Amino acid sequence: MRIDLHAHSTASDGTDSPAELVEAAARAGLDVVAITDHDTTAGWPLAADALPAGLTLVPGAELSTMSVDPDTGRQISVHLLAYLFDPTAPALVAEQTRLRAERRTRLRAMADRMAADGLPVDADEIMGLLPADSPAGRPHLAQALVRAGLVGSVDEAFADYLSSRRGYYVARRDTPVTDAIDMITAAGGVTVIAHPFAYSRGATISEDVLRDLARHGLTGVETDHPNHDPATRVRTRALAAELGLVRTGSSDYHGTNKTIALGQETTEPDQFEELLGRASGFQIVKG
């Protein structure tokens, strides 16, 4: 079996619609794909309705969370993958609604700062291209910068204009990761830390924090990710074994926003079965 448990659609910051995402997964030879848009489950029914025969869909989301570095007090962004939870759980709905609204406010503020500096960026135009109530984010602003000819790619936009080193950057207020784990667990789901030691993406949590999260109820850790080098994968697998965490591997596919292909990284079938066995909420959908 070929299993990819981390992929995004136009419901957040991917370029494939949910229907196109599952069709692309089938073409890529996947047996299982998870839809994990940022802070939204809007793509679930659309992906399920378009599911090709023979493909299994895992409903999920990537939650915007944060941890505090115990040594420096600095806030560290933590991407928490959540699977098979009840999307109608009241506490979860309220927090995800807050996050989506805050993401839109943040995007507009950053776009307005750029426009005030003379860059050809229009906040209203960017927002008008987004689905209603979708979780707007820096990737949408990056796409606008590409369209304006200011950069050649989304990655270049993040390295330059959207970097926290630039005056255009606006911080956001994410959910404490322990609170998010509690909400997903209460909603019957399971949680996996995405690319925990992807140092090229910026500051990461420490191994001690991962140990604390495992004690708190974290289900698994994404060991195999395009931003994990070989040594990091070996060490993360060892930590997963030490802490009793499920190991996953995933592409973090975003369509044409990134050069990564669906199925570039995969999850071992026995680990997938272990992940399913720990969930008590929503079930997988089979095509």
ChimeraX attribute file (.defattr): number of C-alpha atoms within 10 A of each C-alpha:
attribute: neighborCount
match mode: 1-to-1
recipient: residues
	/A:1	12
	/A:2	15
	/A:3	26
	/A:4	29
	/A:5	28
	/A:6	29
	/A:7	29
	/A:8	26
	/A:9	25
	/A:10	22
	/A:11	28
	/A:12	29
	/A:13	22
	/A:14	23
	/A:15	18
	/A:16	21
	/A:17	18
	/A:18	27
	/A:19	20
	/A:20	18
	/A:21	28
	/A:22	29
	/A:23	17
	/A:24	17
	/A:25	25
	/A:26	20
	/A:27	11
	/A:28	14
	/A:29	14
	/A:30	20
	/A:31	19
	/A:32	26
	/A:33	26
	/A:34	26
	/A:35	28
	/A:36	28
	/A:37	29
	/A:38	28
	/A:39	29
	/A:40	23
	/A:41	21
	/A:42	19
	/A:43	23
	/A:44	23
	/A:45	13
	/A:46	15
	/A:47	24
	/A:48	21
	/A:49	13
	/A:50	15
	/A:51	23
	/A:52	19
	/A:53	10
	/A:54	12
	/A:55	19
	/A:56	22
	/A:57	26
	/A:58	25
	/A:59	27
	/A:60	31
	/A:61	29
	/A:62	26
	/A:63	26
	/A:64	22
	/A:65	22
	/A:66	21
	/A:67	20
	/A:68	16
	/A:69	15
	/A:70	12
	/A:71	6
	/A:72	7
	/A:73	9
	/A:74	11
	/A:75	18
	/A:76	18
	/A:77	22
	/A:78	24
	/A:79	18
	/A:80	26
	/A:81	27
	/A:82	24
	/A:83	29
	/A:84	26
	/A:85	25
	/A:86	21
	/A:87	23
	/A:88	11
	/A:89	14
	/A:90	12
	/A:91	14
	/A:92	21
	/A:93	17
	/A:94	11
	/A:95	15
	/A:96	21
	/A:97	16
	/A:98	15
	/A:99	24
	/A:100	21
	/A:101	14
	/A:102	18
	/A:103	22
	/A:104	17
	/A:105	15
	/A:106	19
	/A:107	23
	/A:108	21
	/A:109	16
	/A:110	22
	/A:111	24
	/A:112	18
	/A:113	18
	/A:114	19
	/A:115	15
	/A:116	11
	/A:117	11
	/A:118	9
	/A:119	14
	/A:120	15
	/A:121	22
	/A:122	15
	/A:123	18
	/A:124	11
	/A:125	10
	/A:126	17
	/A:127	17
	/A:128	9
	/A:129	9
	/A:130	16
	/A:131	13
	/A:132	10
	/A:133	14
	/A:134	23
	/A:135	25
	/A:136	28
	/A:137	19
	/A:138	21
	/A:139	20
	/A:140	21
	/A:141	25
	/A:142	23
	/A:143	20
	/A:144	22
	/A:145	23
	/A:146	17
	/A:147	14
	/A:148	13
	/A:149	11
	/A:150	16
	/A:151	18
	/A:152	14
	/A:153	18
	/A:154	22
	/A:155	17
	/A:156	16
	/A:157	21
	/A:158	16
	/A:159	14
	/A:160	13
	/A:161	20
	/A:162	22
	/A:163	15
	/A:164	13
	/A:165	10
	/A:166	11
	/A:167	12
	/A:168	17
	/A:169	19
	/A:170	16
	/A:171	9
	/A:172	13
	/A:173	14
	/A:174	21
	/A:175	20
	/A:176	17
	/A:177	22
	/A:178	16
	/A:179	14
	/A:180	23
	/A:181	26
	/A:182	17
	/A:183	19
	/A:184	25
	/A:185	24
	/A:186	17
	/A:187	22
	/A:188	18
	/A:189	26
	/A:190	27
	/A:191	29
	/A:192	25
	/A:193	24
	/A:194	25
	/A:195	28
	/A:196	25
	/A:197	24
	/A:198	17
	/A:199	14
	/A:200	10
	/A:201	10
	/A:202	9
	/A:203	16
	/A:204	19
	/A:205	20
	/A:206	14
	/A:207	14
	/A:208	10
	/A:209	15
	/A:210	18
	/A:211	16
	/A:212	14
	/A:213	19
	/A:214	18
	/A:215	12
	/A:216	13
	/A:217	15
	/A:218	27
	/A:219	26
	/A:220	24
	/A:221	25
	/A:222	27
	/A:223	29
	/A:224	25
	/A:225	23
	/A:226	17
	/A:227	17
	/A:228	19
	/A:229	14
	/A:230	10
	/A:231	8
	/A:232	19
	/A:233	19
	/A:234	13
	/A:235	14
	/A:236	22
	/A:237	19
	/A:238	14
	/A:239	18
	/A:240	21
	/A:241	12
	/A:242	10
	/A:243	18
	/A:244	14
	/A:245	22
	/A:246	24
	/A:247	26
	/A:248	29
	/A:249	26
	/A:250	25
	/A:251	23
	/A:252	25
	/A:253	28
	/A:254	24
	/A:255	22
	/A:256	13
	/A:257	18
	/A:258	14
	/A:259	10
	/A:260	15
	/A:261	18
	/A:262	27
	/A:263	25
	/A:264	16
	/A:265	22
	/A:266	22
	/A:267	23
	/A:268	14
	/A:269	14
	/A:270	12
	/A:271	16
	/A:272	18
	/A:273	11
	/A:274	15
	/A:275	22
	/A:276	18
	/A:277	10
	/A:278	16
	/A:279	20
	/A:280	16
	/A:281	19
	/A:282	17
	/A:283	16
	/A:284	18
	/A:285	16
	/A:286	15
	/A:287	14
